[in-house]
Amino acid sequence: MPRLTRKLSQFRALPAADRRIVLSAMAMLPLFRIALRLFGPQRLQAWLQRKPRPVANPLPADELQRLGKRVNSAARHTLGPANCLTRSLYLWWLLRRRGIDSQLRIGVRLVDGVLDGHAWVEYAGLPINDRPDVSADFAPFDKPVSSRLFPPP
């Protein structure tokens, strides 16, 4: 029970805008997970971007990273698992709704002979919901693949 009390205190200490982001993400992430399973990432992303987005002033990088952090935090406290693709697709959509042009990145790497995938969101080449060096570990599909990520057998 002390852990729950601490978590609630931390949540209540957040600014009101951040609390709204966390609650919205907690509600929407399960829906995004279901939609991903039903439609797949390409169809869902195409559907989400069909509506023109408004033009907005870009937010500073630290604000975007704070938004990514809040979505990641909500994913740890939502119903069911919210994997990196679900979190990133939701964040990409959320930014798009705010008129912020970001990129959904999906990358792969080979670990002990097993292909491993990961998704994150970038704004102006900077990951906003992951570590700054994530593209050094995962080769994004739209960039040349480093031989370091796929060593010969």
C-alpha positions as CSV (number, residue, x, y, z in Angstrom):
1,M,0.0,0.0,0.0
2,P,2.8,2.5,0.6
3,R,3.9,2.1,-3.0
4,L,0.4,2.9,-4.3
5,T,0.3,6.0,-2.0
6,R,3.7,7.1,-3.3
7,K,2.6,6.7,-6.9
8,L,-0.5,8.6,-6.3
9,S,1.4,11.4,-4.6
10,Q,3.8,11.5,-7.5
11,F,0.9,11.7,-9.9
12,R,-0.8,14.5,-8.0
13,A,2.4,16.4,-7.9
14,L,2.5,16.6,-11.7
15,P,1.2,19.8,-13.4
16,A,-2.4,19.5,-14.5
17,A,-1.5,19.3,-18.2
18,D,0.8,16.3,-17.5
19,R,-1.9,14.6,-15.5
20,R,-4.2,14.9,-18.5
21,I,-1.6,13.5,-20.8
22,V,-1.0,10.5,-18.5
23,L,-4.8,9.8,-18.0
24,S,-5.4,10.2,-21.7
25,A,-2.6,7.8,-22.6
26,M,-3.8,5.3,-20.0
27,A,-7.2,5.3,-21.7
28,M,-6.0,5.3,-25.3
29,L,-3.1,2.8,-25.2
30,P,-5.3,-0.3,-24.8
31,L,-7.3,0.9,-27.8
32,F,-4.2,1.4,-29.8
33,R,-3.0,-2.1,-28.9
34,I,-6.3,-3.6,-30.0
35,A,-6.3,-1.6,-33.2
36,L,-2.7,-2.7,-34.0
37,R,-3.7,-6.3,-33.6
38,L,-6.8,-5.9,-35.8
39,F,-5.4,-3.7,-38.6
40,G,-1.6,-4.0,-38.4
41,P,0.8,-1.1,-38.1
42,Q,0.7,0.1,-41.7
43,R,-3.1,0.2,-42.0
44,L,-3.5,1.8,-38.6
45,Q,-0.9,4.5,-39.3
46,A,-2.4,5.2,-42.7
47,W,-5.8,5.6,-41.1
48,L,-4.5,7.9,-38.3
49,Q,-2.8,10.2,-40.8
50,R,-5.7,10.5,-43.2
51,K,-7.0,13.7,-41.5
52,P,-5.0,16.8,-42.2
53,R,-3.1,18.0,-39.2
54,P,-3.2,21.7,-38.1
55,V,-0.1,23.8,-38.4
56,A,1.4,24.6,-35.0
57,N,4.4,26.1,-33.5
58,P,6.9,23.4,-32.7
59,L,7.5,22.7,-29.0
60,P,11.1,22.7,-27.6
61,A,12.9,19.4,-27.6
62,D,12.7,19.1,-23.8
63,E,8.9,19.6,-23.9
64,L,8.6,16.9,-26.5
65,Q,10.8,14.5,-24.5
66,R,8.6,15.3,-21.4
67,L,5.6,14.3,-23.4
68,G,7.3,11.1,-24.5
69,K,8.2,10.4,-20.9
70,R,4.6,10.8,-19.7
71,V,3.3,8.4,-22.4
72,N,5.9,5.8,-21.4
73,S,5.0,6.3,-17.8
74,A,1.3,5.8,-18.6
75,A,2.1,2.6,-20.5
76,R,3.5,1.1,-17.3
77,H,0.2,1.7,-15.5
78,T,-2.4,0.8,-18.2
79,L,-4.5,-2.3,-18.8
80,G,-2.4,-4.9,-20.6
81,P,1.1,-4.6,-22.0
82,A,1.8,-1.5,-24.1
83,N,4.9,-2.4,-26.2
84,C,7.2,0.1,-27.9
85,L,5.2,0.1,-31.1
86,T,1.9,0.8,-29.3
87,R,3.5,3.6,-27.2
88,S,5.3,5.1,-30.2
89,L,2.4,5.0,-32.5
90,Y,0.2,6.7,-29.9
91,L,2.8,9.4,-29.2
92,W,3.3,10.0,-33.0
93,W,-0.5,10.4,-33.4
94,L,-0.7,12.7,-30.3
95,L,2.0,14.9,-31.7
96,R,0.4,14.9,-35.2
97,R,-2.9,16.0,-33.6
98,R,-1.0,18.9,-32.1
99,G,0.5,19.8,-35.5
100,I,4.0,18.6,-34.7
101,D,5.6,16.8,-37.6
102,S,7.4,13.8,-36.1
103,Q,8.6,10.4,-37.5
104,L,7.7,7.0,-36.3
105,R,10.9,4.9,-36.5
106,I,11.0,1.1,-36.6
107,G,14.4,-0.5,-36.4
108,V,15.9,-4.0,-36.1
109,R,19.0,-5.7,-34.9
110,L,20.4,-9.2,-34.6
111,V,21.0,-10.5,-31.1
112,D,22.4,-14.1,-30.8
113,G,20.9,-15.0,-34.1
114,V,17.5,-13.6,-33.3
115,L,16.0,-10.6,-35.0
116,D,14.9,-8.0,-32.5
117,G,12.7,-5.0,-33.4
118,H,12.0,-1.7,-31.7
119,A,10.0,1.4,-32.3
120,W,10.4,5.0,-31.3
121,V,9.4,8.5,-32.3
122,E,11.9,11.2,-33.6
123,Y,11.5,14.9,-34.0
124,A,14.2,16.6,-36.1
125,G,16.3,13.5,-35.8
126,L,16.1,13.4,-32.0
127,P,14.4,10.4,-30.3
128,I,11.8,11.8,-27.9
129,N,10.5,8.7,-26.2
130,D,13.7,6.7,-26.0
131,R,17.5,7.0,-25.4
132,P,19.3,9.5,-27.6
133,D,21.5,6.7,-29.0
134,V,18.7,4.2,-29.9
135,S,19.5,4.3,-33.6
136,A,23.0,3.1,-32.8
137,D,21.5,-0.1,-31.5
138,F,18.7,-0.5,-33.9
139,A,18.9,0.0,-37.7
140,P,15.9,2.1,-38.8
141,F,14.3,0.8,-41.9
142,D,14.9,4.1,-43.8
143,K,18.6,4.3,-43.1
144,P,21.6,2.3,-44.2
145,V,22.2,-0.8,-42.0
146,S,25.4,-0.9,-40.0
147,S,27.3,-4.1,-40.3
148,R,27.9,-3.9,-36.5
149,L,24.2,-4.6,-35.9
150,F,24.3,-7.6,-38.2
151,P,27.6,-9.4,-37.7
152,P,28.4,-12.3,-40.1
153,P,27.5,-15.8,-38.7
